[in-house]
Amino acid sequence: MAASDQNYSDSSCESDCDENEYDDFSDDVKDSAPLHPLLEDDIQRLQSMCGEHCFDYRVLPGITDMTLHIFIPTSVLERDTAAAWNLNYGEPLTVSISLERNVYLDVSYFQKIEVFQASSKSRGGAVLQLQNIALSFCQSSLRNLTNENVSRAVSKTINIKYADVLYLVEMGFLESEARNALKATKGLKEDAVALLLDCENEVHSTDAFDDFVSSESNSPCTGKEVPSLENGFLVQLYQYLNQRLLTLNGYCPICDNAHELCKMAMLKPYVCHRELCIFSFTTLGLMSDVADSVETSPKIIDLLLHLTTAAALSERHDLILSPYPAFVDPAEPTELAMHEKCKKIGLLRAILAHMPPAVELFGYDRKDIQAELEKRHPLCFPLLRWIIHSNRSHIVVLPEHQQIKLMGTKHQFLMRSMPPLEERKFIKRRAKHGSTFAFHGSPIENWHAIIREGLILASGTSKQLHGAAYGQAIYLSPSLQLSMGYSQRTMRFQNRRMQTPATESPPSEEPILPEVWSHYLCGKLCCIALCEVVNDKLKKNNNEIWTCTDSSSVCTRLFFVFDQANPPSKVIGQRSIHTGNHEMHSQIQNAIRDILR
């Protein structure tokens, strides 16, 4: 289920939980079997360090079983990130653990571990991914931990309150930075703030700050570092799940192995290329349901279909159709219909030719959607599911009142691809060096890969299409007209047929697209992204061609599509549209105001 528009706060939701669902939770166990002393101490440490609203538990008279709920706050994420991960922003994730309270850790496994959001029926996406992480962590820990060795590990040193850590995180510092600062200042919050600001503001500097922050916090694989046991197992689990929440995008939801570096730096979690994980993904249905996606964002689905189709029909498909579609054949459940090592471009084009637009599927439930798609082609449903779930950028239709009127197209989208930790670093660098806005143009056939793998330094590689007069870099421009020149390699999406490039041999059956595909987009398509760029790595060359050699300094913000009804000539022929113009800058600020908060 997509994230709801309800307004939640971690604290208010916890209050609701206390008053309703958890009425029978109590820490009064006088009439029941007592808690194991270590469990009781761990709960007290959890309350002291992480706050009294971060947990609750249930005990029933006459039995030794108990259910412990630990609440992981989602307010550390941005609202858009929560939406991209199908989470209700501000509502905590509940980690429910069933255990025996009289033996605690002297067991081989906990009876049950679940993760959920109380207001949501959905158990897929990030919720199920975090549940798998919690289950794996507890199983691994219980193989090595006992009550005795945890008791020995508990430190007598000063406890760090999680409320203080969260305070520093909300100021924009990484959690690892906050913890290191609080440790260095013996838990004094004001001194920790001063230390962090002094280190950050030191002239020419980042050396002192980088030395202070652990190298792990700057690692692309950060998140799997296991916190110390010095404050007990429950605090360790709480801290571990908090840091994993911020890095879900970097790991496969099935095997929990890190993605390749270029694929880590994207916003949405995604199943890796391993065949076993692809099979498991199909069986478990980890991500949001296709029916939910059709209901909430049919225009986005049609856009994704256009982008994948353009890449599949390109004569450069061997280079740019990346990642390559990979899904199970329903007729042969033990076989993949296609994948990176077994490309079937003719079959892929045939499936796409029979794919209906999302608007035709609106209002259907999952079974009806699957049945309708199977009528078109047996592989339409698994391909559509792959196209939706492999998109690693958060794309939503920009409301009309936030659209940039000067752009001359109604097809405007918010597009975010930078994951939480990278976004925080971007914001900190922006605060120090400033930022500016610039357009990035690229042919429509390239956007299938861009929304899944990000903007890359393609200059000098086999993926380079245009010249690279200023070397290997991401090319941008404050001028829309100039960026349009990089996007004019177009494909024509017609009412009944899609033309392939003249240089490509046509497939055995020419792709014929349903007439209603023109409901949203038709004619020659041209795609442009508006990016925010940190100034320190941006080089402003002559002729308004800008280059940036660091992809982490470039953040996509908006995405525009021009078609037959909204042609590029509509804006190119009228005026020069430049991000430096006052009116344009004002409209950009209005369009992305929620991001800039």
N, C-alpha and C positions, 0 to 999 in steps of 0.2 A: 504494500500500500504506500502510495506516495505520502510524503510528509504533509501533515495537515496544516491549515492556516491558523489553527488555534494558537493562542498565545499561552505559553507555559513558562514557568520559572522553576528551577530546580527546587527552591525552597517551598513555593506554593504547592507544587505537586506532592512534595513529601508531606505537607500538612494534610492534603487531601487523602493521601495514603493512610496517614495516622487515623483520620477520622472515619474512614470508610472501610477499605479492603482489609486493613490491618488492625481492626478493633480488638481482635483477640490476641494481638501480640503483647507480650509483657516481659519485663525483666524480673518480675516477682515469681520466683520459683521455689518458695518456701515449702509448698505442699507437693512438690515434685522432686524427682531425683536431682541432686545438686549438679551444677555445671562442673566440669573438670576445672581444677584451679587454673591451669594454663589457658583454657578457653575463656574463663572469666577475666583473666588478666589481659588476654588479647583483645577482648571486647572493650575493656576499659581504655586500652591504648588506642584502639581504633576511634573511640569517642573523643579522646583527648587530642589526638593528632589531626583527625579528619572531620570532626564535628559531630554533634549529637544527632543530626539529621541524616547521617550517611549510612545508617544501618537500622535494622529492627529485627526482632526474632520472635518465634512462636514456640512455646513449650506446652505440651499436653500432659495432664496428670496421668500417672501410672505407666508411662512409656518413656524410654530413654531417647527416642528420636526427637530432633528439633529442626526447625527450618529457620535458617539465617538469611536475611535479605541485606545485601550491600547495594547502595545506590551510587552509581557512577554518573557524575554530572555531565550533561551534554552541552552546557553553556560555555564550555571551553572551545567549542566549535563555532564557526560562523553560521548564521542562519542558512546561507546558501549551501554550505557544506552539509549541514544536517538534511536539507531537502534533497541534495544529490545522493545522500546515503539512505534515503527513505526513513529518516528519523524525525520524530516530533521535537522540534527545537525547544530546549529548555526543560523538557521532561526527562528526569533521570532514567538511565538504564538500570533495571533491577536485576541483580545477580542473585538467584535463589539457590541456596545450598542446603541439602538435606544431610544431616550428620547425626552421629550418636554423641550426645553431649557428655556422657560420662567417660568416654575414651578419647574423644577429639581426634588427634592425629595418629594415634596408634592403630591405624587401619590401613588396608591396602588401597581403598578407594572410598570416596564419598558416595552416598546412596544415590544422589541425584543432583545435577547442576543444570540450571536453566537461566537464560537471559531473555528479558522481554521489557517492553514499555507497557505500563499498566493500561493505557488508553488505546493501545493498538492491538489488533488481532493478528497482524503480520508478524511472522517469525523468520522472515527471509532477510536477504541483504546483509547489512552491517550487523544486525541483531544476531543472526545465526553465525556470522563470522566471529563475532566476539564470544559467543557461546562456545564455539569450537576452541577458541584460544583459551578461555577459562577452563574448559574441561581438560585440555592437554596440559596446561600449567599445573592444575591440581593433581592430575595423575602422575606427572613427572615428579612433583614435589613429594607426594606421599610415598614414592618408591625410596626416597632418601631421608625423609624427615620422620622424627619421632617426637613425642612430647618432651623427652629428656634433652635431645640435642637442640631443640628450639629454645628450651629454657636456658640452656647454656649460652646460646647465641644472643639472647636478649641483652641489649646494652644498658648500662646504668647511666649513660650520658644523657645530656639534655634532649628532650623530645622536641621535634619540630612540628608545629601545628599546621595541619593541611590548610586551614583557613588563611594562614600567612603565605603559604605557597601559592594558593589560588589568587590571593591579592596581587602578588608579584606577576603571576601569569596574565592576569587581566590588565596589567600595566604594559604588557607586550613582551615580557621576557619568557624564554623557554623554561619548562618545568625543571630541567636539570640545572639551569643557571640559578633559578630561584632556590633550589635545595642547597646548592653549593654555597650560595651567599648566606643563607640562614645558618648553615653549619659553621661557616667562617666567622659569623658574628654571634655564635652561641644562641641562636634563636631570636635575636632582637630584630624585629621587623624593620624599624626605622633605620637601623644601622645597615641592614641588608640592602635597603633601597639606596642608601647613600653609596654603598660599595659598588652596586651595579651601575649606578649613574656615573660615578667617578671613572670606573673602568671603561664605560662606553664612550664617555666624552673626552677621554684623554687625547691630546692632539696627535694626529697622524697615526692613528692608533691601534688599529685593532689588535696589535700584538698583545698588549697587556690583557685586553678583554679575552682574546682567544686562549691565552695561557690560563686565565682564570676558569673559563668554561671547559668542562671535560671534552675531550676529543670526540667522545661518543655523541654529544649533542649536535655536532656538525657532520656526523656520518650519514650518508644517504640511507643506511639501514638502521638508523636509530629506532628504538622501540622495543627491541628484544632484550635489552640489558636488564637482568634480573635485579631488582632493588635488594638492599641489605635486609637480613633477617633481624637486625638489631632491635627492631620495634615489634617483633612478632609476626606470625604468619598472616594474619588478617590484614594488617597494614601493608605487608609486602604484596599480597594479592591485590589490594585496593590500588596501590601505587602502580603495579604492573599493568593492570587493566586500564588505568587512566592514561598511561603513556602509550599503550597499544591502540587505544581509541584514536589517538591523533595520527597514527601511521597505518591505519587499515588499508589505505590505498596502495601501499608499497609491497603488500604480500598477497599471495594467492589465497582466496577464501577456503580452498580445499586442503592443500598441502602445507600452507603457511610458509612456503619458501619465498624468499625475496624475488621480486621481479628484476629483470635487467634494468640498469640504471635509467635508460631513456624512458622505460615504461613505468618506473617508480614515480617519476616527477609528473604524474597526472592525478586528477582529483578522485575519480571513481575507482573503487576496487574492481578487479577483473580476474577471471580464472586464467591461470597460466597455460602454456602451450602443451604441457604434458598430457598424453592421451588419457591416462587414468583420471586426471582431474577433469578433462572434458566429459568423460563418461559419467563421473560422479556429479558434475554440474547438471547434466541432463536428468539424472535420476533424482537428485535431491531438490532441484529447482531453487537454487540458493538466492537468486536475485528477485527483483520485483516481478510480478506476474505480467504477462503480455496484455491481458485484459485491462489491468490497471493503467498501463502505459497508453493503450489505445484510448481509454476513457479520459485521461487527464491531459494528454498531449498529442492528439492526432497530427497536428501540423508539424511537430518535431519529428514524428515517425516518418512522415512523407519527405521531410528534408533529409533525414538519414538515408532513406531509400534512394533519393536522387544522388547523393554523394557516393554511395557504394556502387550504384549503377554506372555513374560516370567513370569511376576508377576501373570497373570491370570491362567497360567498352573501350577504354583507352588502349592505343597501341603500346603504351608503356606499362601495361597492367602488371607485368612481371616485376617491375620496380616499385610501383606506387600502391598496389593493392596490398597494403600492409597495415595491420595484420591480415593474413588471408583467412577467409571464413573457415571455421572448423566446427563441425557439429555431427551428431550421431544420425545415422540413417534409420528412421523408424521401422522400415521393413527388415533391416538387419541390425538389431540392437547391439550386436557385438562389434559392429564395424562403423568407422567414420565415413560419412558420405563424401567429405573432402577435408583437406587440412593442408598445412604448410608444405608437407612432404609429398602430398598427392593432390596437386592442383588440377582442377577440372574446369577450365574457364568456359568451355562450351556449355557444360551443364549449369554452371553458375548463371550465365547469361539467360539460359532458357528459364530457370526458376524466376529470375528477376522480371522476365517478360510477362510472367503470369501473376505477378504479385499485385493484389488489389491495393488501392489507397486506404489509409487508415480510416477515413471518413465512412467507408462502406462497412467497416467492422464496428463502428461506434454502437455501444449499448449491448453488445454480445458478451456473454460470460466466456470463461476460458475454453470450455468444451465446445461451445458453438463457434468460437473464433477458430479453434483448431480444425473443426469439421469443415468450416467454410473455406479455409485455406487449403486443406487437403483436396477439396474439389478442384481447385485451380492447378495445383501441382503437389505431389506427395511430400516435397521437400520445402514448400513455402513456409510452413509453420516453424520448423527448426531454423531456417535461414533468417526469418524475421526476428525470432528470439535472439539469435546471435547478433544481428545488426543492432538491436536495442541494447543488449547487455554489454556488448563490446565497446560501446561509446563511453569513453572515459572523461568526457567533458560534460559539465553541467550546462545544458542549453534550455532556456525557457523563452517563450514569446515575450517581448518587451511590451508592456501595456501602452496603449495609444497615447496616453497623457505623458508618458516618459520618452516617447520616440523623438528622434532628432529629425525635425521637419526638413532641415536643409539637405538631408541625404536623398530625398526624393523617392524613397521606396517604403512600402508598408511592411516589407518582410524584414523586420528588425528583431534581433534576439540578444538576450544576455548570454554571454559565453564565458564560463570560468573553467580553467583546467588546472590551476595551481593548487596542490594539496595543502593542508593546514600548516605544517611546519615551514614549508617553503614560503607560503603566503606571509607568515609572521616575519620571516627574515626579510622578505621583500618590503614589508611595511616599515621595518626598522631602518633599512637602507634608504627608503624613500624619505623618512623623517630626517635623515642625515644629509642626503645629497639632493633631494628633490626629485621630481619626476615630470615627464611630459607625455603627451599623447601623439600617436602616429598611426598611420594606416599600414596594413600589410596585405598586399594583393598576391593571390596565387590562383592558378587555374582550378576550376571546380573539381577536376579529377584528383587533385592533391589533397582535398579536404577530408576524404575518407581516412587518410593516414594522420593528418594533422590533429583531428579531434580525438584520436586514439593514442598518438605518440608525441604530440606537441610540435611546436615550431622547432625545427632543427637547423643546424648549420649545414645546408645542403651544398653550398658552393664548393666546387672542387671534387664533388662526389658524383656517382653515377646518377643520382637523383636531380642534379642540377639541370634546369631547363633554360634559364636565361643567363646572360653574362654575369661575370663576377668582377667588375672593374675595380672594386675596392676590397677584394680578397674574400676569404671565407668568413661569412657572417650571416646574420639574419638581416634582410634588407627591409627598410621601412621608409615612410615618407610622411611629412605633415600635409602633403597635397593629395587629395582624393584622386584628382585627374592623373597624377603620375602613378599612383598605385594601381589604378584601373589598367594601365598598360601592362602590368604583370598578371592581370586576371583575364585578359581578353582571349585567351585560348579557350574557346567555349564549345559546348555541345548543345544541340537543339533538342529540347524535350517537346515533342509535338502531341497533338491530341490523340493520335493513334499510333504514331511510330516515333522511334528515337533514332536519329541519324548517327551512324558511327563516323569517326574521322575518315577522311578520304583515303589516307595512306594505309588504313587497316583492312585486311581481308575480312569480308563480312562473315559472321558465323553461319553455320549450316541453316539455321532458321533465324531470319532477321528478328531481333527483339521487337515485339509489339506490345506497347504499354496500354493499359486500360484508358479509355477516354477521360475518366474522371481524375486522372493524375493531373490534369490541367486545372483542377479546382483551386489549387494553391499556387503552383509554379508551372509556367509554360514558356516556350520560346527559348531564346538564348539566355543561359544563366551565367551570371557573373557574381563571384563571392569576394567580399572584402572584410577583413577583421580590423577593429580598432583596438590598439594595444596601449597599455601604459608601460612606460620604459623608465627605469631608474637612470638618472643622468650620468652616474660615474662611469658606466661602461658604454655610453652612447657616443658615437662619433658622427658629427654633423658635417657631411662632405658637401661639395659643390652641387648645384642643381637640385637641391632639396632631396638628395638621396642620403638617407641616414643608415648607418650600420651599427650592429651590436654583436660583439663576439661572445657574449655570455647569455645563453638562453634563459638562465634563472633571473636575468634582469628584465625580461620581456614577459608581460602578463596580459593575456587576452581578456578583454572586457566586453566588447560588443561584436556582433556578427551581422553583416548585411548581405541580402541576396537581391540581385536585380534580375528581372525577367521581362517577358514581352510586354506585360502591363506596366511594369516599372523599369524601363530601360535605362542603362547608364547614360545614354545621350540626353536624357531628361535633365540630368544635373550637369553633365560635362559641357553641354552647349549653352548653359545659362550663366554660370558664374564660377569663379574659382573657389572651391571649398577647401579650407585650410584650417588645421587644428589650432593654429595660432590666432585665428580671427576671434574677436571678442564674442560675437553672437554664437559662433560654433562652439567655443569653449564653454559658454554658459549652458548650451543645450547638452553638451557631453556631461557636464556636472549634474544636470537634472536627471539624465538617463541612468547614471550609475551612482546616484546619491546614497543608495542603501549600502553599496560596497564601501564608500568612503567614510561611513560612520565609524 
